[in-house]
Amino acid sequence: MLTRNTNVICDPKPMQNEDINKAQTALDAVWKNIQAKAIETAQIQSQNLCKEHPEFAPGWHALCDINLRLGKIPDAFNAIRKALALQPDIPEWELIETKILYLLGDRSKARERALSLINQANKSVLFWAELALLLNKLNLYQQSLAGYQQALNLQPNNPQVLFNLASLLRFLGNFEEAKHALDKLIALNPNDTEAWLLRSNLNKQTEQNNHIKELHSALDRPAPPLAKSQLYYALGKELEDLNLYTDAFDAFQQGASVRRQHMQYSLENDLQTLQHLAQVFDNDTVNQTNTGYDSTQPIFIVGLPRTGSTLVERIISSHSDVFSAGELNNFAIQMMQQIQQSGVAKPANKLELIGLSKSLDFQQLGQRYIQSTRPDTKDYARFIDKLPLNSLYVGLIRLALPKAKIIHVERNPLDTCFAIFKHIFTQGYPFSYDLDELCQYQIAHHHLMAHWKKVLPNHIHTISYEHLTSDFTAQTNALLDYCDLSRQKACFDFQHNAAPSTTASAAQVRQPVYSSSVNKWKQVSKQLESVRLKFEQAGLICE
């Protein structure tokens, strides 16, 4: 647990006016270089400033800023602690310290500090916007809403605050309020294409109420590649809502093409990675005994994105004993940290990384993963981690957390392909912007999951999206039984779960179960014919 070290600077001597002037002149030079992005020069200057004037608190604040830009998080933390030891009770600096605590993984202390900052009588829009964003990351959603409202009270037309507020309102299921914020934002800044995309995805568009004409006009204007992609995806979504499937597919394809053209990505590297995982984590390796951390808390929901994993997560998390932690990168982060701390040479590529992960201290990995989810998960018998591509780590999860539950959500391969292809991801899934690459990745991922099920036949519960929607009660009972959970009514009425949903399916999961997304690929079967043939040749069942 990180705490503020009050002994960083003992009994600092008051600065003389001449020293203050010299220090301020040096500080001005530091910030000038920071603004000019001459970070290395600014780093040297700030280090010299702090050495020559260690009692000058703004110098330590500047050094903290530089270390954050360089990714030196522990050094940034030490610098901001020194600044606060010299000049306590500066809310902006306290917020920086709190954000660094979050980056260092001390969520408990970060939460405590963030809550203490809510009562500040601060007149800075930036302070409230940054605090609200941090509160959101800490799952303190109502407090985050209050923070954004404070920011808007000070500056009602701030575009970034309006966008972040709309995103949060969407997570919370307040779709009309989110739309109001986005309408206002787009009127203020028509070039905010991310806002156009978010608005199109809030709800189903109708003949009487859509933005198709405006989207066409926006696409006629010059825009950067990412902005163009976002507009095409927004247009595709609205055209699909109006059952104009061919036009919608064309829009998705144009958006994907623009996105892929401006992305550096090697599909071959990913395919080799999936194959190597199965080779390294073979039957003997994953079935070692007496390994791992003895916790029954985690439930991992894995698979490809857009397969129905959010529906499964909402069903299980409606149980009173279960907390949904969202899509966590924690397992991979803890794995990487242990490799870095082992003293071995930095792996040159993903294949070397996989080889090193086979020799980790599995008990420590499991324990650190559980600790990294605190404090959010500590009061629950179970918690859900639904990061889809934890599917890559199934073997390692089995070794690190042998009592964890692993649920694999499957869906018709063509429905999965189409659902992924028509979604623009904020980050990750670079294989999704070219149909041929997406098809090859899906096949490789299918083979990896088949490997996990072969070597761990009694440890993975597979659920089909199609079966879940057609035989909801039986499939839900099976899910709850696998997770050793009682059959609570709330799980069958998951649409009433008021908990936030931070995924692309935030709107859909607030509806009762429906089957209208089954076989949607047939709406564009002609465009997906080549993909269907490749899937069938690879042994994937598409009907």
Stockholm file with secondary structure:
# STOCKHOLM 1.0

chainA/1-543         MLTRNTNVICDPKPMQNEDINKAQTALDAVWKNIQAKAIETAQIQSQNLCKEHPEFAPGWHALCDINLRLGKIPDAFNAIRKALALQPDIPEWELIETKILYLLGDRSKARERALSLINQANKSVLFWAELALLLNKLNLYQQSLAGYQQALNLQPNNPQVLFNLASLLRFLGNFEEAKHALDKLIALNPNDTEAWLLRSNLNKQTEQNNHIKELHSALDRPAPPLAKSQLYYALGKELEDLNLYTDAFDAFQQGASVRRQHMQYSLENDLQTLQHLAQVFDNDTVNQTNTGYDSTQPIFIVGLPRTGSTLVERIISSHSDVFSAGELNNFAIQMMQQIQQSGVAKPANKLELIGLSKSLDFQQLGQRYIQSTRPDTKDYARFIDKLPLNSLYVGLIRLALPKAKIIHVERNPLDTCFAIFKHIFTQGYPFSYDLDELCQYQIAHHHLMAHWKKVLPNHIHTISYEHLTSDFTAQTNALLDYCDLSRQKACFDFQHNAAPSTTASAAQVRQPVYSSSVNKWKQVSKQLESVRLKFEQAGLICE
#=GR chainA/1-543 SS CCCCCTTSSCSCCCCCHHHHHHHHHHHHHHHHHHHTTCHHHHHHHHHHHHHHCTTCHHHHHHHHHHHHHTTCHHHHHHHHHHHHHHSCCCHHHHHHHHHHHHHTTCHHHHHHHHHHHTTCCCCCHHHHHHHHHHHHHTTCHHHHHHHHHHHHHHCTTCHHHHHHHHHHHHHTTCHHHHHHHHHHHHHHCTTCHHHHHHHHTTSCCCSSSCCHHHHHHHHTSCCCHHHHHHHHHHHHHHHHHTTCHHHHHHHHHHHHHHHHHTCCCCHHHHHHHHHHHHHHSCHHHHTCSSCSCCCCCEEEEESSTTSSHHHHHHHHHTSTTEEECCSCCHHHHHHHHHHHHTTCCCCSSHHHHHHHHTTSCHHHHHHHHHHHTTTTTTTCSEEEECCGGGGGGHHHHHHHCTTCEEEEEECCHHHHHHHHHTCCCSSSCGGGGSHHHHHHHHHHHHHHHHHHHHHSTTTEEEEEHHHHHHSHHHHHHHHHHHTTCCCCHHHHTGGGCCSCCCSTTTTGGGSCCCCTTTTGGGGGTTTTHHHHHHHHHTTCCCC
#=GC SS_cons         CCCCCTTSSCSCCCCCHHHHHHHHHHHHHHHHHHHTTCHHHHHHHHHHHHHHCTTCHHHHHHHHHHHHHTTCHHHHHHHHHHHHHHSCCCHHHHHHHHHHHHHTTCHHHHHHHHHHHTTCCCCCHHHHHHHHHHHHHTTCHHHHHHHHHHHHHHCTTCHHHHHHHHHHHHHTTCHHHHHHHHHHHHHHCTTCHHHHHHHHTTSCCCSSSCCHHHHHHHHTSCCCHHHHHHHHHHHHHHHHHTTCHHHHHHHHHHHHHHHHHTCCCCHHHHHHHHHHHHHHSCHHHHTCSSCSCCCCCEEEEESSTTSSHHHHHHHHHTSTTEEECCSCCHHHHHHHHHHHHTTCCCCSSHHHHHHHHTTSCHHHHHHHHHHHTTTTTTTCSEEEECCGGGGGGHHHHHHHCTTCEEEEEECCHHHHHHHHHTCCCSSSCGGGGSHHHHHHHHHHHHHHHHHHHHHSTTTEEEEEHHHHHHSHHHHHHHHHHHTTCCCCHHHHTGGGCCSCCCSTTTTGGGSCCCCTTTTGGGGGTTTTHHHHHHHHHTTCCCC
//
